[in-house]
Amino acid sequence: ETMPRAGTRQENLRITADQSQDSSGRRVYEGNVIVEHHLFRIEAGEVSVSTSGDAPDRDPVPLFARHVKVTQQFPYRVAIAKSLRFDPVSGSLTLSGVELLETAEGKLRQFPDGAELVLTDAGFTVESPKAMKYASPLPVMPEG
């Protein structure tokens, strides 16, 4: 599959799966899905790829995968997560529900709730969700 984006490079992906179908501007692959790219390999239960191409209302998530294992060779990294988004513009992989990250230096198994792991050529970052601030309600004084 090719993921064209206006004014950017094209990403060539080799995708194999037990089955695939078109659904609402996306191609959905299911069952033993393998996505091969020169920077990574994804093994997933399900992968969906945008087919909207250069349309002005194109999908903001060109590639989305569920129940994933990502392997990168250079630098060596293996990550297991509940979901993944691939951004072809930056080349970053954003993983949510991360269960494991293994690098040449060791393994990380605990991540804060809601944290996302972002893998790039330069390294990786763990991004915690932004804290929500709520106004405290004024105390209600009993009448009397």
Disulfide bonds with the S-S distance in Angstrom:
none
